[in-house]
Amino acid sequence: MATQQSVQRQDGKATLSLVLGILSFAMFGVFAGRPSVGNMLGVLIGILAILLGHFSRSSIKKSPDLLKGKGMALAGLILGYLGAVPPILALIILKIPGD
């Protein structure tokens, strides 16, 4: 009787989320405090990292025996949030008129 082994494979969305999260966070560091196209591009990349991280964690939760990469997806989420949220908050703060 043959037994079938299930081999976990790395979820590609988790890997891409991590790569985009790193890129977004790095772009925030390079363009911090200066409104620029690069900063807004970093925000968009961060949003993509966040979305892919959530999608990946959902896929891994549904198929834990087939997919791995939960930690990478979480790291991509965290870095995506760190790269996307501060520039948005800075833009909102700078746009609020002072008394």
N, CA, C and O atoms as a Tinker XYZ file with bonds, in Angstrom:
   396  protein
     1  N      0.836000   -1.172000    0.000000    73     2
     2  CA     0.000000    0.000000    0.000000    64     1     3
     3  C      0.887000    1.243000    0.000000    63     2     4     5
     4  O      1.750000    1.391000    0.866000    81     3
     5  N      0.687000    2.106000   -0.935000    73     3     6
     6  CA     1.493000    3.320000   -1.070000    64     5     7
     7  C      0.901000    4.443000   -0.224000    63     6     8     9
     8  O     -0.308000    4.675000   -0.211000    81     7
     9  N      1.784000    5.118000    0.468000    73     7    10
    10  CA     1.327000    6.272000    1.239000    64     9    11
    11  C      1.675000    7.540000    0.479000    63    10    12    13
    12  O      2.701000    7.632000   -0.196000    81    11
    13  N      0.810000    8.485000    0.609000    73    11    14
    14  CA     1.020000    9.738000   -0.116000    64    13    15
    15  C      1.483000   10.799000    0.874000    63    14    16    17
    16  O      0.794000   11.096000    1.850000    81    15
    17  N      2.653000   11.363000    0.613000    73    15    18
    18  CA     3.176000   12.415000    1.472000    64    17    19
    19  C      2.773000   13.762000    0.903000    63    18    20    21
    20  O      2.848000   13.998000   -0.303000    81    19
    21  N      2.348000   14.633000    1.793000    73    19    22
    22  CA     2.019000   15.975000    1.355000    64    21    23
    23  C      3.224000   16.871000    1.600000    63    22    24    25
    24  O      3.749000   16.938000    2.711000    81    23
    25  N      3.645000   17.544000    0.572000    73    23    26
    26  CA     4.800000   18.423000    0.657000    64    25    27
    27  C      4.299000   19.858000    0.659000    63    26    28    29
    28  O      3.567000   20.276000   -0.237000    81    27
    29  N      4.700000   20.599000    1.673000    73    27    30
    30  CA     4.311000   21.999000    1.727000    64    29    31
    31  C      5.160000   22.798000    0.754000    63    30    32    33
    32  O      6.359000   22.559000    0.609000    81    31
    33  N      4.524000   23.739000    0.099000    73    31    34
    34  CA     5.263000   24.632000   -0.782000    64    33    35
    35  C      5.106000   26.054000   -0.280000    63    34    36    37
    36  O      4.114000   26.395000    0.364000    81    35
    37  N      6.087000   26.869000   -0.578000    73    35    38
    38  CA     6.079000   28.263000   -0.162000    64    37    39
    39  C      5.011000   29.016000   -0.940000    63    38    40    41
    40  O      4.958000   28.932000   -2.167000    81    39
    41  N      4.164000   29.749000   -0.233000    73    39    42
    42  CA     3.146000   30.552000   -0.900000    64    41    43
    43  C      3.828000   31.749000   -1.560000    63    42    44    45
    44  O      4.500000   32.535000   -0.893000    81    43
    45  N      3.652000   31.877000   -2.854000    73    43    46
    46  CA     4.278000   32.966000   -3.607000    64    45    47
    47  C      3.795000   34.337000   -3.171000    63    46    48    49
    48  O      4.545000   35.312000   -3.233000    81    47
    49  N      2.538000   34.418000   -2.728000    73    47    50
    50  CA     2.007000   35.704000   -2.265000    64    49    51
    51  C      2.741000   36.161000   -1.011000    63    50    52    53
    52  O      2.953000   37.359000   -0.824000    81    51
    53  N      3.131000   35.227000   -0.153000    73    51    54
    54  CA     3.867000   35.569000    1.070000    64    53    55
    55  C      5.243000   36.139000    0.714000    63    54    56    57
    56  O      5.676000   37.141000    1.282000    81    55
    57  N      5.912000   35.494000   -0.219000    73    55    58
    58  CA     7.233000   35.957000   -0.648000    64    57    59
    59  C      7.140000   37.343000   -1.267000    63    58    60    61
    60  O      7.936000   38.225000   -0.947000    81    59
    61  N      6.168000   37.535000   -2.157000    73    59    62
    62  CA     6.002000   38.827000   -2.819000    64    61    63
    63  C      5.610000   39.906000   -1.813000    63    62    64    65
    64  O      6.057000   41.047000   -1.927000    81    63
    65  N      4.781000   39.557000   -0.833000    73    63    66
    66  CA     4.404000   40.514000    0.205000    64    65    67
    67  C      5.636000   40.972000    0.975000    63    66    68    69
    68  O      5.790000   42.163000    1.246000    81    67
    69  N      6.507000   40.044000    1.325000    73    67    70
    70  CA     7.719000   40.391000    2.055000    64    69    71
    71  C      8.629000   41.290000    1.216000    63    70    72    73
    72  O      9.142000   42.288000    1.720000    81    71
    73  N      8.829000   40.953000   -0.036000    73    71    74
    74  CA     9.698000   41.746000   -0.915000    64    73    75
    75  C      9.134000   43.155000   -1.083000    63    74    76    77
    76  O      9.874000   44.133000   -0.985000    81    75
    77  N      7.832000   43.265000   -1.335000    73    75    78
    78  CA     7.219000   44.578000   -1.504000    64    77    79
    79  C      7.209000   45.360000   -0.193000    63    78    80    81
    80  O      7.370000   46.581000   -0.198000    81    79
    81  N      7.020000   44.667000    0.926000    73    79    82
    82  CA     7.063000   45.333000    2.224000    64    81    83
    83  C      8.431000   45.926000    2.502000    63    82    84    85
    84  O      8.534000   47.053000    2.985000    81    83
    85  N      9.482000   45.178000    2.202000    73    83    86
    86  CA    10.849000   45.679000    2.382000    64    85    87
    87  C     11.081000   46.895000    1.493000    63    86    88    89
    88  O     11.639000   47.898000    1.938000    81    87
    89  N     10.656000   46.805000    0.249000    73    87    90
    90  CA    10.831000   47.911000   -0.692000    64    89    91
    91  C     10.065000   49.152000   -0.226000    63    90    92    93
    92  O     10.592000   50.263000   -0.276000    81    91
    93  N      8.836000   48.965000    0.221000    73    91    94
    94  CA     8.027000   50.091000    0.701000    64    93    95
    95  C      8.668000   50.749000    1.919000    63    94    96    97
    96  O      8.761000   51.974000    1.994000    81    95
    97  N      9.110000   49.930000    2.869000    73    95    98
    98  CA     9.739000   50.462000    4.075000    64    97    99
    99  C     11.032000   51.195000    3.731000    63    98   100   101
   100  O     11.323000   52.242000    4.308000    81    99
   101  N     11.802000   50.657000    2.803000    73    99   102
   102  CA    13.048000   51.307000    2.384000    64   101   103
   103  C     12.755000   52.637000    1.696000    63   102   104   105
   104  O     13.471000   53.616000    1.907000    81   103
   105  N     11.718000   52.677000    0.884000    73   103   106
   106  CA    11.366000   53.922000    0.201000    64   105   107
   107  C     10.904000   54.971000    1.204000    63   106   108   109
   108  O     11.177000   56.158000    1.020000    81   107
   109  N     10.208000   54.555000    2.262000    73   107   110
   110  CA     9.804000   55.500000    3.304000    64   109   111
   111  C     11.039000   56.080000    3.972000    63   110   112   113
   112  O     11.085000   57.277000    4.254000    81   111
   113  N     12.030000   55.255000    4.226000    73   111   114
   114  CA    13.253000   55.735000    4.857000    64   113   115
   115  C     14.023000   56.701000    3.974000    63   114   116   117
   116  O     14.587000   57.676000    4.470000    81   115
   117  N     14.055000   56.445000    2.687000    73   115   118
   118  CA    14.802000   57.295000    1.752000    64   117   119
   119  C     14.095000   58.633000    1.559000    63   118   120   121
   120  O     14.741000   59.680000    1.520000    81   119
   121  N     12.768000   58.598000    1.438000    73   119   122
   122  CA    12.020000   59.812000    1.123000    64   121   123
   123  C     11.320000   60.421000    2.336000    63   122   124   125
   124  O     10.435000   61.262000    2.170000    81   123
   125  N     11.694000   60.018000    3.550000    73   123   126
   126  CA    11.014000   60.485000    4.762000    64   125   127
   127  C     11.076000   62.009000    4.870000    63   126   128   129
   128  O     12.128000   62.623000    4.695000    81   127
   129  N      9.933000   62.587000    5.158000    73   127   130
   130  CA     9.867000   64.031000    5.374000    64   129   131
   131  C      9.829000   64.865000    4.109000    63   130   132   133
   132  O      9.722000   66.090000    4.175000    81   131
   133  N      9.917000   64.220000    2.964000    73   131   134
   134  CA     9.891000   64.963000    1.705000    64   133   135
   135  C      8.782000   64.429000    0.822000    63   134   136   137
   136  O      8.870000   63.296000    0.348000    81   135
   137  N      7.737000   65.216000    0.587000    73   135   138
   138  CA     6.701000   64.742000   -0.330000    64   137   139
   139  C      7.301000   64.573000   -1.725000    63   138   140   141
   140  O      7.905000   65.499000   -2.267000    81   139
   141  N      7.134000   63.412000   -2.283000    73   139   142
   142  CA     7.699000   63.157000   -3.602000    64   141   143
   143  C      6.948000   62.001000   -4.259000    63   142   144   145
   144  O      6.153000   61.300000   -3.633000    81   143
   145  N      7.233000   61.839000   -5.535000    73   143   146
   146  CA     6.641000   60.722000   -6.273000    64   145   147
   147  C      7.125000   59.399000   -5.687000    63   146   148   149
   148  O      6.358000   58.439000   -5.614000    81   147
   149  N      8.376000   59.337000   -5.274000    73   147   150
   150  CA     8.924000   58.124000   -4.675000    64   149   151
   151  C      8.216000   57.751000   -3.393000    63   150   152   153
   152  O      8.013000   56.569000   -3.115000    81   151
   153  N      7.840000   58.741000   -2.612000    73   151   154
   154  CA     7.129000   58.488000   -1.370000    64   153   155
   155  C      5.747000   57.912000   -1.660000    63   154   156   157
   156  O      5.320000   56.957000   -1.010000    81   155
   157  N      5.053000   58.488000   -2.630000    73   155   158
   158  CA     3.725000   57.983000   -2.981000    64   157   159
   159  C      3.821000   56.598000   -3.630000    63   158   160   161
   160  O      2.944000   55.756000   -3.435000    81   159
   161  N      4.876000   56.368000   -4.392000    73   159   162
   162  CA     5.096000   55.041000   -4.955000    64   161   163
   163  C      5.329000   54.034000   -3.830000    63   162   164   165
   164  O      4.854000   52.900000   -3.902000    81   163
   165  N      6.055000   54.442000   -2.798000    73   163   166
   166  CA     6.270000   53.588000   -1.638000    64   165   167
   167  C      4.963000   53.252000   -0.934000    63   166   168   169
   168  O      4.787000   52.135000   -0.446000    81   167
   169  N      4.039000   54.222000   -0.880000    73   167   170
   170  CA     2.723000   53.980000   -0.276000    64   169   171
   171  C      1.958000   52.947000   -1.093000    63   170   172   173
   172  O      1.370000   52.021000   -0.534000    81   171
   173  N      1.965000   53.103000   -2.413000    73   171   174
   174  CA     1.255000   52.139000   -3.273000    64   173   175
   175  C      1.859000   50.738000   -3.153000    63   174   176   177
   176  O      1.131000   49.747000   -3.097000    81   175
   177  N      3.173000   50.663000   -3.115000    73   175   178
   178  CA     3.835000   49.370000   -2.961000    64   177   179
   179  C      3.494000   48.781000   -1.593000    63   178   180   181
   180  O      3.284000   47.574000   -1.470000    81   179
   181  N      3.441000   49.629000   -0.568000    73   179   182
   182  CA     3.071000   49.170000    0.767000    64   181   183
   183  C      1.658000   48.615000    0.809000    63   182   184   185
   184  O      1.402000   47.603000    1.460000    81   183
   185  N      0.740000   49.277000    0.114000    73   183   186
   186  CA    -0.642000   48.789000    0.055000    64   185   187
   187  C     -0.697000   47.426000   -0.627000    63   186   188   189
   188  O     -1.430000   46.540000   -0.188000    81   187
   189  N      0.070000   47.257000   -1.691000    73   187   190
   190  CA     0.135000   45.944000   -2.355000    64   189   191
   191  C      0.694000   44.881000   -1.410000    63   190   192   193
   192  O      0.198000   43.754000   -1.376000    81   191
   193  N      1.729000   45.242000   -0.643000    73   191   194
   194  CA     2.307000   44.300000    0.319000    64   193   195
   195  C      1.279000   43.907000    1.370000    63   194   196   197
   196  O      1.200000   42.742000    1.761000    81   195
   197  N      0.495000   44.874000    1.826000    73   195   198
   198  CA    -0.535000   44.611000    2.827000    64   197   199
   199  C     -1.599000   43.669000    2.261000    63   198   200   201
   200  O     -1.972000   42.686000    2.901000    81   199
   201  N     -2.077000   43.976000    1.066000    73   199   202
   202  CA    -3.102000   43.120000    0.457000    64   201   203
   203  C     -2.594000   41.702000    0.237000    63   202   204   205
   204  O     -3.270000   40.734000    0.583000    81   203
   205  N     -1.403000   41.581000   -0.339000    73   203   206
   206  CA    -0.846000   40.245000   -0.587000    64   205   207
   207  C     -0.592000   39.493000    0.713000    63   206   208   209
   208  O     -0.784000   38.278000    0.773000    81   207
   209  N     -0.163000   40.200000    1.749000    73   207   210
   210  CA     0.051000   39.560000    3.042000    64   209   211
   211  C     -1.235000   39.000000    3.625000    63   210   212   213
   212  O     -1.256000   37.888000    4.152000    81   211
   213  N     -2.312000   39.782000    3.528000    73   211   214
   214  CA    -3.603000   39.294000    4.027000    64   213   215
   215  C     -4.116000   38.112000    3.195000    63   214   216   217
   216  O     -4.609000   37.125000    3.741000    81   215
   217  N     -3.994000   38.225000    1.874000    73   215   218
   218  CA    -4.439000   37.129000    1.002000    64   217   219
   219  C     -3.632000   35.863000    1.277000    63   218   220   221
   220  O     -4.188000   34.766000    1.319000    81   219
   221  N     -2.328000   36.016000    1.463000    73   219   222
   222  CA    -1.466000   34.870000    1.713000    64   221   223
   223  C     -1.809000   34.198000    3.041000    63   222   224   225
   224  O     -1.924000   32.975000    3.109000    81   223
   225  N     -1.972000   35.000000    4.098000    73   223   226
   226  CA    -2.310000   34.410000    5.401000    64   225   227
   227  C     -3.643000   33.680000    5.341000    63   226   228   229
   228  O     -3.818000   32.647000    5.986000    81   227
   229  N     -4.580000   34.213000    4.570000    73   227   230
   230  CA    -5.873000   33.548000    4.409000    64   229   231
   231  C     -5.705000   32.212000    3.677000    63   230   232   233
   232  O     -6.283000   31.205000    4.086000    81   231
   233  N     -4.924000   32.202000    2.604000    73   231   234
   234  CA    -4.684000   30.968000    1.846000    64   233   235
   235  C     -3.981000   29.918000    2.704000    63   234   236   237
   236  O     -4.324000   28.736000    2.660000    81   235
   237  N     -2.999000   30.360000    3.480000    73   235   238
   238  CA    -2.252000   29.433000    4.332000    64   237   239
   239  C     -3.161000   28.869000    5.419000    63   238   240   241
   240  O     -3.069000   27.690000    5.759000    81   239
   241  N     -4.037000   29.709000    5.962000    73   239   242
   242  CA    -4.957000   29.248000    7.006000    64   241   243
   243  C     -5.929000   28.209000    6.444000    63   242   244   245
   244  O     -6.301000   27.268000    7.145000    81   243
   245  N     -6.344000   28.373000    5.175000    73   243   246
   246  CA    -7.274000   27.428000    4.551000    64   245   247
   247  C     -6.587000   26.118000    4.176000    63   246   248   249
   248  O     -7.224000   25.064000    4.188000    81   247
   249  N     -5.303000   26.168000    3.844000    73   247   250
   250  CA    -4.566000   24.969000    3.423000    64   249   251
   251  C     -3.232000   24.854000    4.150000    63   250   252   253
   252  O     -2.180000   24.924000    3.515000    81   251
   253  N     -3.255000   24.680000    5.470000    73   251   254
   254  CA    -1.986000   24.647000    6.204000    64   253   255
   255  C     -1.122000   23.433000    5.880000    63   254   256   257
   256  O      0.092000   23.463000    6.085000    81   255
   257  N     -1.739000   22.367000    5.375000    73   255   258
   258  CA    -0.962000   21.180000    5.035000    64   257   259
   259  C     -0.272000   21.313000    3.675000    63   258   260   261
   260  O      0.647000   20.553000    3.369000    81   259
   261  N     -0.712000   22.278000    2.856000    73   259   262
   262  CA    -0.137000   22.451000    1.524000    64   261   263
   263  C      0.768000   23.675000    1.397000    63   262   264   265
   264  O      1.716000   23.668000    0.611000    81   263
   265  N      0.478000   24.724000    2.169000    73   263   266
   266  CA     1.199000   25.982000    2.015000    64   265   267
   267  C      1.944000   26.354000    3.288000    63   266   268   269
   268  O      1.502000   26.056000    4.398000    81   267
   269  N      3.087000   27.013000    3.105000    73   267   270
   270  CA     3.828000   27.569000    4.226000    64   269   271
   271  C      4.221000   29.000000    3.874000    63   270   272   273
   272  O      4.110000   29.418000    2.721000    81   271
   273  N      4.675000   29.737000    4.864000    73   271   274
   274  CA     5.079000   31.126000    4.627000    64   273   275
   275  C      4.316000   32.113000    5.482000    63   274   276   277
   276  O      4.278000   33.307000    5.186000    81   275
   277  N      3.702000   31.607000    6.555000    73   275   278
   278  CA     2.903000   32.468000    7.430000    64   277   279
   279  C      3.747000   33.609000    8.014000    63   278   280   281
   280  O      3.284000   34.747000    8.088000    81   279
   281  N      4.962000   33.310000    8.419000    73   279   282
   282  CA     5.850000   34.323000    8.993000    64   281   283
   283  C      6.274000   35.360000    7.964000    63   282   284   285
   284  O      6.362000   36.549000    8.269000    81   283
   285  N      6.536000   34.906000    6.747000    73   283   286
   286  CA     6.911000   35.843000    5.688000    64   285   287
   287  C      5.753000   36.778000    5.359000    63   286   288   289
   288  O      5.950000   37.972000    5.135000    81   287
   289  N      4.549000   36.226000    5.331000    73   287   290
   290  CA     3.368000   37.047000    5.053000    64   289   291
   291  C      3.179000   38.083000    6.159000    63   290   292   293
   292  O      2.858000   39.238000    5.881000    81   291
   293  N      3.378000   37.674000    7.407000    73   291   294
   294  CA     3.236000   38.601000    8.528000    64   293   295
   295  C      4.294000   39.703000    8.459000    63   294   296   297
   296  O      3.990000   40.873000    8.693000    81   295
   297  N      5.520000   39.335000    8.141000    73   295   298
   298  CA     6.588000   40.330000    8.011000    64   297   299
   299  C      6.277000   41.304000    6.875000    63   298   300   301
   300  O      6.507000   42.505000    7.013000    81   299
   301  N      5.755000   40.800000    5.753000    73   299   302
   302  CA     5.354000   41.664000    4.651000    64   301   303
   303  C      4.244000   42.618000    5.059000    63   302   304   305
   304  O      4.246000   43.788000    4.677000    81   303
   305  N      3.293000   42.109000    5.840000    73   303   306
   306  CA     2.210000   42.960000    6.359000    64   305   307
   307  C      2.769000   44.088000    7.224000    63   306   308   309
   308  O      2.443000   45.257000    7.018000    81   307
   309  N      3.600000   43.735000    8.177000    73   307   310
   310  CA     4.145000   44.725000    9.106000    64   309   311
   311  C      4.957000   45.780000    8.355000    63   310   312   313
   312  O      4.773000   46.977000    8.575000    81   311
   313  N      5.846000   45.344000    7.476000    73   311   314
   314  CA     6.667000   46.292000    6.720000    64   313   315
   315  C      5.814000   47.118000    5.760000    63   314   316   317
   316  O      6.091000   48.296000    5.537000    81   315
   317  N      4.778000   46.503000    5.193000    73   315   318
   318  CA     3.870000   47.249000    4.318000    64   317   319
   319  C      3.155000   48.352000    5.075000    63   318   320   321
   320  O      3.039000   49.477000    4.590000    81   319
   321  N      2.669000   48.018000    6.287000    73   319   322
   322  CA     2.013000   49.041000    7.104000    64   321   323
   323  C      3.005000   50.137000    7.499000    63   322   324   325
   324  O      2.668000   51.321000    7.465000    81   323
   325  N      4.231000   49.747000    7.876000    73   323   326
   326  CA     5.234000   50.738000    8.264000    64   325   327
   327  C      5.670000   51.614000    7.091000    63   326   328   329
   328  O      6.079000   52.758000    7.290000    81   327
   329  N      5.588000   51.090000    5.886000    73   327   330
   330  CA     5.970000   51.874000    4.715000    64   329   331
   331  C      4.835000   52.705000    4.148000    63   330   332   333
   332  O      5.086000   53.701000    3.469000    81   331
   333  N      3.573000   52.315000    4.413000    73   331   334
   334  CA     2.439000   53.009000    3.806000    64   333   335
   335  C      1.745000   53.996000    4.737000    63   334   336   337
   336  O      1.346000   55.076000    4.301000    81   335
   337  N      1.597000   53.646000    5.996000    73   335   338
   338  CA     0.795000   54.483000    6.896000    64   337   339
   339  C      1.485000   55.792000    7.298000    63   338   340   341
   340  O      0.836000   56.836000    7.232000    81   339
   341  N      2.754000   55.802000    7.709000    73   339   342
   342  CA     3.363000   57.077000    8.124000    64   341   343
   343  C      3.335000   58.182000    7.058000    63   342   344   345
   344  O      3.038000   59.328000    7.396000    81   343
   345  N      3.630000   57.884000    5.788000    73   343   346
   346  CA     3.543000   58.972000    4.798000    64   345   347
   347  C      2.113000   59.506000    4.631000    63   346   348   349
   348  O      1.914000   60.700000    4.406000    81   347
   349  N      1.131000   58.621000    4.742000    73   347   350
   350  CA    -0.257000   59.067000    4.636000    64   349   351
   351  C     -0.595000   59.966000    5.827000    63   350   352   353
   352  O     -1.213000   61.017000    5.656000    81   351
   353  N     -0.193000   59.556000    7.031000    73   351   354
   354  CA    -0.436000   60.379000    8.215000    64   353   355
   355  C      0.289000   61.720000    8.110000    63   354   356   357
   356  O     -0.268000   62.755000    8.476000    81   355
   357  N      1.506000   61.708000    7.620000    73   355   358
   358  CA     2.260000   62.961000    7.462000    64   357   359
   359  C      1.561000   63.879000    6.474000    63   358   360   361
   360  O      1.499000   65.089000    6.690000    81   359
   361  N      1.037000   63.324000    5.400000    73   359   362
   362  CA     0.337000   64.141000    4.407000    64   361   363
   363  C     -0.912000   64.754000    5.023000    63   362   364   365
   364  O     -1.209000   65.923000    4.775000    81   363
   365  N     -1.650000   63.987000    5.823000    73   363   366
   366  CA    -2.854000   64.502000    6.483000    64   365   367
   367  C     -2.477000   65.594000    7.477000    63   366   368   369
   368  O     -3.138000   66.631000    7.537000    81   367
   369  N     -1.433000   65.374000    8.248000    73   367   370
   370  CA    -1.020000   66.368000    9.251000    64   369   371
   371  C     -0.557000   67.663000    8.580000    63   370   372   373
   372  O     -0.856000   68.758000    9.056000    81   371
   373  N      0.174000   67.527000    7.477000    73   371   374
   374  CA     0.663000   68.720000    6.776000    64   373   375
   375  C     -0.472000   69.501000    6.113000    63   374   376   377
   376  O     -0.351000   70.710000    5.918000    81   375
   377  N     -1.554000   68.842000    5.769000    73   375   378
   378  CA    -2.678000   69.498000    5.086000    64   377   379
   379  C     -3.634000   70.179000    6.055000    63   378   380   381
   380  O     -4.441000   71.010000    5.640000    81   379
   381  N     -3.557000   69.839000    7.354000    73   379   382
   382  CA    -4.458000   70.443000    8.337000    64   381   383
   383  C     -3.942000   71.858000    8.626000    63   382   384   385
   384  O     -2.807000   72.036000    9.068000    81   383
   385  N     -4.795000   72.861000    8.370000    73   383   386
   386  CA    -4.341000   74.230000    8.603000    64   385   387
   387  C     -4.206000   74.513000   10.106000    63   386   388   389
   388  O     -5.020000   74.061000   10.912000    81   387
   389  N     -3.180000   75.256000   10.455000    73   387   390
   390  CA    -2.945000   75.631000   11.848000    64   389   391
   391  C     -3.817000   76.812000   12.250000    63   390   392   393
   392  O     -4.298000   77.563000   11.401000    81   391
   393  N     -4.012000   76.965000   13.533000    73   391   394
   394  CA    -4.822000   78.103000   14.023000    64   393   395
   395  C     -4.038000   79.374000   14.034000    63   394   396
   396  O     -4.564000   80.420000   14.415000    81   395
